[in-house]
Amino acid sequence: MTTTRSEALFARAQSLIPGGVNSPVRAFRSVGGVPRFIHHGEGCYLVDEDGNRYIDYIGSWGPLILGHRPPLVMDALRQVLEIGTSFGAPTEREIELAQEIVDAVPSVEMVRLVNSGTEAAMSALRVARGYTGRDLTIKFEGCYHGHVDSLLVKAGSGLATLGISDSAGVPARFAETTISLPFNQLGPVEEAFRTHPGQIACVAVEPVAGNMGCVPPLPGFLEGLRELCTQHGAMLLFDEVMTGFRLAFGGAQTLYGVRPDLTAFGKVIGGGLPIAAYGGSAEVMSYVSPSGPIYQAGTLSGNPMAVSAGLATLRHLKAHPEIYQQLDDACAALTADPPPGVTVNRVGSMFTFFLTEQPVVDFASAKTCDTERFKRLYHWMLERGVYLAPSQFEAGFVSSEHGMAEITQTREALRAYFASETPE
């Protein structure tokens, strides 16, 4: 496999962009080697600048539930290009996308569109603090809610990949407003509420963690958080940037039957373009400016390109609910019968192959993985045309374009790798 063009581009990028990439995990630091520079996507495939073709299990980190360049999304974008790309003024499409989200998600009566998952989580947290008049936040180790100052405490995603638990440049006083606890354990949450009575504004959680790898909630965990928040007057914030409209049409909260007070959305609601949103009850959202005192704004919020791509995607998913079963079946086939020494976690079309023998239920158990072994697996798969996330601590995704031919090719490459590890 030739990588000459990617190598040249990476060398050039490193003199112009920090680390040569515009998001840390893309740099291949945890797996080594040269990141592939992508030329284009087609269906469930990526093609790099050297012409190498890969089955893509990243899907732009989750949003491409319908694969690369689905015709319905491309048609929607072409229509918008005829009228303009940005106005900085309201458009009817913004209302239509908000309506689709409100109709699909039982806990959401009003929604504000923003530009990124970080912005959605940051804004929802501000709403929780402003609405409750409290300052403290509970989050969970290994859960990542964007690069918000106060939430970069024992976070997942790139921070887990790079082996750091917080960030330089974050004032200690910001971090002190965050209580980081083990995922999937209610006891520490109960203790935190006892220790800080009347001070906790919000419990923020990925209902299915995706940024320490895919880690589902244990039975009763989300329900317990809901009960504790109600009991102590705190707000429950579901970060569904990754899970929203991917695990079910109404998100993980629909799948698990737990209603949060606030929800952050992203990824799928933009159909591959940059957009996000946060929402909750009409009463809570009435506190957001210009209706209320909690300020939040954005020049490109509700951008017509992103809104149109999101509308096309959500309307297609609503009209074809069978897609979710198709995704579930494909991902189940991909992850079936893991070899010894591998733990597979999967929810719907999200999955992770953890290279550890023990169950992975939180960040501590995720960190028992053999990351050196993962490096070897990663490059083995890449050389055989399978593009996984370049980190042990990230979720993978299946799209509606992944067929049994691609699933079979991937499973054969996986089997061959694990067979190669076994001494003769």
C-alpha positions as CSV (number, residue, x, y, z in Angstrom):
1,M,0.0,0.0,0.0
2,T,1.5,3.3,-1.1
3,T,1.3,6.3,1.2
4,T,3.6,8.7,-0.6
5,R,1.1,11.4,-1.1
6,S,-0.2,11.3,2.5
7,E,3.3,11.4,3.8
8,A,4.1,14.5,1.8
9,L,0.9,16.2,2.9
10,F,1.4,15.4,6.5
11,A,5.0,16.8,6.4
12,R,3.6,20.0,4.9
13,A,0.7,20.2,7.3
14,Q,3.0,20.0,10.4
15,S,4.7,23.3,9.5
16,L,1.3,25.1,9.2
17,I,-1.1,23.3,11.6
18,P,-0.4,22.2,15.2
19,G,0.6,18.5,15.0
20,G,-0.4,18.6,11.3
21,V,-4.1,18.1,12.1
22,N,-7.2,20.1,13.1
23,S,-8.4,17.6,15.7
24,P,-5.8,15.7,17.9
25,V,-7.0,12.1,17.4
26,R,-6.4,12.4,13.6
27,A,-2.7,12.6,14.1
28,F,-2.2,8.8,14.7
29,R,-0.2,9.6,17.8
30,S,-1.6,6.5,19.7
31,V,-1.1,4.1,16.8
32,G,2.0,5.5,15.1
33,G,2.5,6.0,11.4
34,V,1.2,8.6,9.0
35,P,-2.4,9.6,9.0
36,R,-4.2,9.0,5.7
37,F,-5.3,12.2,3.9
38,I,-8.7,11.6,2.4
39,H,-9.6,12.5,-1.2
40,H,-13.2,11.5,-1.2
41,G,-15.9,9.2,0.3
42,E,-18.3,6.9,-1.5
43,G,-21.0,4.9,0.3
44,C,-19.2,3.1,3.1
45,Y,-15.8,3.6,1.6
46,L,-13.0,6.2,1.9
47,V,-10.4,6.8,-0.8
48,D,-7.2,8.5,0.2
49,E,-4.9,10.8,-1.7
50,D,-2.8,7.8,-2.8
51,G,-5.9,6.0,-4.2
52,N,-6.1,3.5,-1.4
53,R,-9.7,2.4,-0.7
54,Y,-10.9,1.6,2.8
55,I,-14.1,0.3,4.4
56,D,-14.9,3.2,6.7
57,Y,-16.0,2.5,10.3
58,I,-15.6,6.1,11.5
59,G,-18.2,7.8,9.3
60,S,-16.8,11.3,10.2
61,W,-17.0,10.2,13.9
62,G,-20.6,9.2,13.7
63,P,-22.8,11.5,11.7
64,L,-22.7,9.6,8.4
65,I,-25.5,7.1,9.3
66,L,-26.5,7.0,5.6
67,G,-22.9,6.7,4.4
68,H,-20.8,9.1,2.3
69,R,-22.6,11.4,-0.2
70,P,-26.1,10.0,0.0
71,P,-28.0,11.3,-3.0
72,L,-30.8,12.8,-0.9
73,V,-28.3,14.9,1.1
74,M,-26.4,15.9,-2.0
75,D,-29.7,17.0,-3.7
76,A,-30.6,19.1,-0.6
77,L,-27.3,20.8,-0.7
78,R,-27.5,21.6,-4.4
79,Q,-30.9,23.2,-3.8
80,V,-29.4,25.5,-1.1
81,L,-26.4,26.4,-3.2
82,E,-28.9,28.0,-5.6
83,I,-30.1,30.5,-3.0
84,G,-27.0,31.2,-0.8
85,T,-24.7,29.6,1.8
86,S,-25.2,31.9,4.9
87,F,-27.5,34.8,5.8
88,G,-27.0,35.6,9.5
89,A,-30.8,35.9,9.6
90,P,-33.7,33.4,10.2
91,T,-34.8,31.0,7.6
92,E,-37.8,28.7,7.4
93,R,-35.6,25.6,7.3
94,E,-34.4,26.3,10.8
95,I,-37.9,26.0,12.1
96,E,-38.4,22.8,10.2
97,L,-35.3,21.2,11.6
98,A,-36.3,22.3,15.1
99,Q,-39.7,20.8,14.6
100,E,-38.2,17.5,13.5
101,I,-36.1,17.3,16.7
102,V,-39.0,18.4,19.0
103,D,-41.4,15.8,17.4
104,A,-38.8,13.0,17.8
105,V,-37.5,13.6,21.3
106,P,-40.1,13.5,24.1
107,S,-38.0,15.5,26.6
108,V,-37.5,18.4,24.1
109,E,-40.1,21.1,23.6
110,M,-37.8,23.9,22.4
111,V,-34.4,23.7,20.8
112,R,-31.6,26.1,19.9
113,L,-29.4,25.4,16.9
114,V,-25.6,25.9,17.3
115,N,-22.5,24.9,15.4
116,S,-20.7,22.1,17.2
117,G,-21.1,19.5,19.9
118,T,-18.8,21.5,22.2
119,E,-21.0,24.5,21.8
120,A,-24.1,22.5,22.5
121,A,-22.8,21.0,25.7
122,M,-21.3,24.3,26.9
123,S,-24.5,26.1,26.3
124,A,-26.7,23.4,27.9
125,L,-24.4,23.5,31.0
126,R,-24.8,27.3,31.2
127,V,-28.6,26.9,31.0
128,A,-28.5,24.3,33.9
129,R,-26.4,26.7,36.0
130,G,-28.6,29.7,35.1
131,Y,-31.8,27.9,35.7
132,T,-30.9,26.4,39.0
133,G,-28.7,29.2,40.4
134,R,-26.0,26.6,41.3
135,D,-22.4,26.3,40.2
136,L,-21.3,22.6,40.5
137,T,-21.4,20.0,37.8
138,I,-21.1,16.2,38.0
139,K,-19.5,14.5,35.0
140,F,-18.1,11.0,34.6
141,E,-14.6,9.8,34.0
142,G,-14.0,9.0,30.3
143,C,-17.0,10.9,29.1
144,Y,-16.1,13.7,26.8
145,H,-18.4,16.8,26.3
146,G,-16.3,18.8,24.0
147,H,-13.4,21.1,24.9
148,V,-15.3,23.1,27.4
149,D,-13.0,24.4,30.1
150,S,-14.9,23.1,33.1
151,L,-15.5,19.7,31.5
152,L,-11.9,18.8,30.5
153,V,-11.5,16.9,33.8
154,K,-10.8,13.2,33.3
155,A,-12.3,13.3,29.9
156,G,-12.3,10.8,27.1
157,S,-11.8,11.2,23.3
158,G,-8.5,12.7,22.4
159,L,-7.6,13.3,26.0
160,A,-7.8,9.6,26.7
161,T,-6.0,8.8,23.4
162,L,-3.1,11.1,24.4
163,G,-3.0,9.9,27.9
164,I,-3.9,13.2,29.6
165,S,-6.8,13.9,31.9
166,D,-7.1,17.7,31.6
167,S,-5.7,20.6,29.6
168,A,-3.2,23.3,30.1
169,G,-4.8,26.7,29.9
170,V,-7.8,25.8,32.1
171,P,-7.9,27.9,35.3
172,A,-8.0,25.7,38.5
173,R,-11.1,27.6,39.6
174,F,-13.0,26.4,36.5
175,A,-12.0,22.8,37.1
176,E,-13.0,23.1,40.7
177,T,-16.6,23.5,39.6
178,T,-16.6,20.0,38.2
179,I,-16.9,16.7,40.2
180,S,-15.7,13.8,38.1
181,L,-17.0,10.4,39.2
182,P,-16.8,6.8,37.9
183,F,-19.2,6.0,35.1
184,N,-21.9,3.4,35.8
185,Q,-21.7,3.8,39.6
186,L,-24.6,5.5,41.5
187,G,-23.0,5.4,45.0
188,P,-20.4,8.1,44.3
189,V,-23.2,10.3,42.8
190,E,-25.3,9.9,45.9
191,E,-22.3,10.8,48.1
192,A,-21.6,13.9,46.0
193,F,-25.1,15.2,46.5
194,R,-24.8,14.6,50.2
195,T,-21.4,16.4,50.4
196,H,-22.6,19.4,48.3
197,P,-26.2,19.9,49.3
198,G,-28.0,22.5,47.2
199,Q,-24.9,23.2,45.1
200,I,-25.0,20.8,42.2
201,A,-26.7,22.3,39.1
202,C,-26.3,19.5,36.7
203,V,-25.3,15.9,36.1
204,A,-23.9,15.6,32.6
205,V,-23.5,12.2,31.0
206,E,-23.2,10.4,27.7
207,P,-26.1,7.9,28.0
208,V,-24.0,5.5,26.0
209,A,-20.4,6.5,26.4
210,G,-18.5,6.7,23.1
211,N,-15.4,8.6,24.0
212,M,-13.6,5.9,26.0
213,G,-14.9,3.4,23.5
214,C,-18.5,2.3,23.4
215,V,-19.6,1.7,27.0
216,P,-23.3,1.2,27.6
217,P,-25.1,2.1,30.8
218,L,-25.5,-0.7,33.3
219,P,-29.2,-1.5,34.2
220,G,-30.5,1.1,36.5
221,F,-27.7,3.6,36.1
222,L,-29.6,6.2,33.9
223,E,-32.8,5.7,35.9
224,G,-30.8,6.2,39.1
225,L,-29.3,9.5,37.8
226,R,-32.8,10.7,36.9
227,E,-34.1,9.9,40.4
228,L,-31.2,11.6,42.1
229,C,-31.4,14.7,40.1
230,T,-35.2,15.0,40.7
231,Q,-34.7,14.4,44.4
232,H,-32.0,17.0,44.8
233,G,-33.3,19.7,42.4
234,A,-30.5,19.3,39.9
235,M,-30.8,19.0,36.1
236,L,-30.0,15.8,34.2
237,L,-28.1,16.6,30.9
238,F,-27.8,13.9,28.3
239,D,-25.0,14.5,25.9
240,E,-26.5,12.8,22.8
241,V,-24.1,14.5,20.4
242,M,-23.0,11.0,19.4
243,T,-26.1,8.9,20.2
244,G,-28.8,11.2,19.1
245,F,-30.7,9.8,16.1
246,R,-28.1,7.1,15.7
247,L,-29.1,4.6,18.3
248,A,-32.8,5.3,17.8
249,F,-34.8,8.0,16.0
250,G,-35.4,9.8,19.3
251,G,-31.9,9.1,20.6
252,A,-30.7,7.0,23.5
253,Q,-33.3,8.5,25.8
254,T,-36.0,6.9,23.7
255,L,-34.1,3.6,23.6
256,Y,-33.7,3.5,27.4
257,G,-36.9,5.3,28.4
258,V,-35.2,8.0,30.6
259,R,-36.1,11.7,30.1
260,P,-33.3,14.2,30.8
261,D,-34.0,17.9,31.5
262,L,-31.6,19.0,28.8
263,T,-30.1,17.3,25.8
264,A,-27.2,18.2,23.5
265,F,-27.4,16.9,19.9
266,G,-24.9,16.9,17.0
267,K,-23.5,14.8,14.3
268,V,-26.5,13.0,12.7
269,I,-28.7,16.1,12.9
270,G,-26.4,17.7,10.4
271,G,-26.2,14.9,7.9
272,G,-22.4,15.3,7.7
273,L,-22.2,19.1,7.9
274,P,-21.3,21.0,11.1
275,I,-24.3,21.7,13.2
276,A,-25.5,20.9,16.8
277,A,-28.3,21.8,19.1
278,Y,-29.5,21.8,22.7
279,G,-33.0,21.7,24.0
280,G,-35.3,20.9,26.9
281,S,-38.7,22.0,28.2
282,A,-40.3,25.3,27.1
283,E,-40.0,26.5,30.6
284,V,-36.2,25.8,30.9
285,M,-35.4,27.1,27.3
286,S,-37.3,30.3,28.0
287,Y,-34.3,31.3,30.1
288,V,-32.2,31.5,26.9
289,S,-31.6,34.9,25.4
290,P,-33.3,36.8,23.9
291,S,-36.3,35.4,25.8
292,G,-34.4,35.2,29.1
293,P,-31.2,36.1,30.9
294,I,-28.9,33.3,29.8
295,Y,-26.8,34.6,26.9
296,Q,-25.8,32.4,23.9
297,A,-25.3,33.4,20.3
298,G,-23.6,32.3,17.1
299,T,-23.1,34.0,13.7
300,L,-23.5,30.8,11.7
301,S,-26.1,29.1,13.9
302,G,-28.8,27.6,11.7
303,N,-26.6,27.7,8.6
304,P,-28.8,26.8,5.6
305,M,-26.4,24.3,4.2
306,A,-26.1,22.3,7.5
307,V,-29.8,22.6,8.3
308,S,-30.8,21.3,4.8
309,A,-28.5,18.3,5.1
310,G,-29.8,17.6,8.5
311,L,-33.4,17.9,7.4
312,A,-32.9,15.5,4.5
313,T,-31.3,13.0,6.8
314,L,-33.8,13.1,9.7
315,R,-36.8,13.0,7.3
316,H,-35.3,9.9,5.6
317,L,-34.7,8.2,8.9
318,K,-38.3,9.0,10.0
319,A,-39.8,7.7,6.8
320,H,-37.6,4.5,6.9
321,P,-37.5,3.3,10.5
322,E,-36.4,-0.1,9.2
323,I,-32.9,1.4,8.7
324,Y,-32.3,1.1,12.5
325,Q,-32.9,-2.6,12.4
326,Q,-30.7,-2.9,9.3
327,L,-27.9,-1.1,11.2
328,D,-28.3,-3.2,14.3
329,D,-28.2,-6.4,12.2
330,A,-25.0,-5.3,10.4
331,C,-23.2,-4.3,13.5
332,A,-24.3,-7.5,15.3
333,A,-22.8,-9.5,12.5
334,L,-19.6,-7.5,12.6
335,T,-19.0,-7.9,16.3
336,A,-20.2,-11.5,16.7
337,D,-18.0,-14.2,18.3
338,P,-15.0,-12.1,19.4
339,P,-11.7,-14.1,19.8
340,P,-10.2,-14.8,23.2
341,G,-8.7,-11.7,24.9
342,V,-11.1,-9.3,23.2
343,T,-14.2,-7.7,24.8
344,V,-16.8,-6.3,22.4
345,N,-19.2,-3.6,23.5
346,R,-22.1,-2.7,21.1
347,V,-25.3,-0.7,21.2
348,G,-27.1,-0.5,17.9
349,S,-24.6,0.7,15.3
350,M,-22.0,1.8,17.8
351,F,-19.2,-0.6,18.8
352,T,-15.7,-1.0,20.1
353,F,-13.3,-4.0,20.1
354,F,-11.5,-3.6,23.5
355,L,-8.3,-5.6,23.7
356,T,-8.8,-6.8,27.2
357,E,-10.2,-9.9,28.7
358,Q,-12.4,-8.2,31.3
359,P,-15.7,-6.5,30.9
360,V,-15.5,-2.8,30.1
361,V,-18.0,-0.8,32.1
362,D,-16.1,2.4,32.9
363,F,-12.9,4.3,32.2
364,A,-10.8,2.3,34.6
365,S,-11.7,-1.0,33.0
366,A,-11.3,0.5,29.5
367,K,-7.7,1.4,30.5
368,T,-6.9,-2.2,31.1
369,C,-6.7,-2.6,27.3
370,D,-3.4,-3.6,25.6
371,T,-2.8,-0.5,23.6
372,E,0.4,-1.9,22.0
373,R,-1.6,-4.8,20.7
374,F,-4.2,-2.4,19.4
375,K,-1.5,-0.5,17.4
376,R,-0.6,-3.8,15.7
377,L,-4.2,-4.6,15.0
378,Y,-4.9,-1.1,13.7
379,H,-2.2,-1.2,11.1
380,W,-3.0,-4.8,10.1
381,M,-6.6,-3.7,9.3
382,L,-5.5,-0.5,7.6
383,E,-3.2,-2.5,5.3
384,R,-6.1,-4.7,4.4
385,G,-8.4,-1.8,3.6
386,V,-10.3,-1.4,6.8
387,Y,-10.4,2.1,8.4
388,L,-11.0,2.0,12.1
389,A,-10.7,4.8,14.6
390,P,-7.0,5.4,15.3
391,S,-7.4,4.9,19.0
392,Q,-8.4,2.1,21.4
393,F,-10.6,4.6,23.2
394,E,-13.1,5.6,20.4
395,A,-16.3,4.1,19.2
396,G,-16.8,2.7,15.7
397,F,-19.9,3.2,13.6
398,V,-21.8,1.2,10.9
399,S,-23.7,3.0,8.2
400,S,-26.7,1.9,6.2
401,E,-24.2,1.4,3.3
402,H,-22.3,-1.3,5.0
403,G,-23.4,-4.6,3.4
404,M,-22.6,-8.2,4.2
405,A,-19.7,-8.1,1.7
406,E,-18.0,-5.4,3.7
407,I,-18.8,-7.0,7.0
408,T,-17.4,-10.3,5.8
409,Q,-14.2,-8.7,4.5
410,T,-13.7,-7.0,7.8
411,R,-14.4,-10.1,9.9
412,E,-11.9,-12.1,7.7
413,A,-9.2,-9.5,8.3
414,L,-9.9,-9.6,12.0
415,R,-9.8,-13.4,12.2
416,A,-6.5,-13.4,10.2
417,Y,-4.9,-11.0,12.6
418,F,-5.9,-12.9,15.7
419,A,-4.8,-16.2,14.1
420,S,-1.4,-14.5,13.3
421,E,-1.0,-13.9,17.1
422,T,-1.4,-17.5,17.9
423,P,1.9,-19.5,18.0
424,E,2.0,-22.6,15.8
